[in-house]
């Protein structure tokens, strides 16, 4: 007697890994290393604008520096504008916020429009 067996192939959904928020980043930076970071907030300061842009967004009173060479960000980001970007946490860097050197998380923006 033959017993029929069926192999059901389960489809694996390649859902993107969960994103780490800016609040999670400033509260536990080491847990964010190597993960996609989603930063949504108001730009408080522009540190550099030229062939790239470097700007700050604050979470829980702590600055996060974002760096991008996206032409849309370079042309549209200004102090007070709202951004929602994704990128990667590289390491903490000492940069000047409001003229004062401070160590903060540094994000390399990978996607200039991340919602």
Protein Blocks (a to p, Z undefined) as FASTA:
>chain_A
ZZddddddddddddddddddfklmmmmmmlmgopacddddddfbdfbdcjbccddddeeh
iacddddfbfklmmmgcghiacddddddfbdcdddeehiacdddddddfblcdZZ
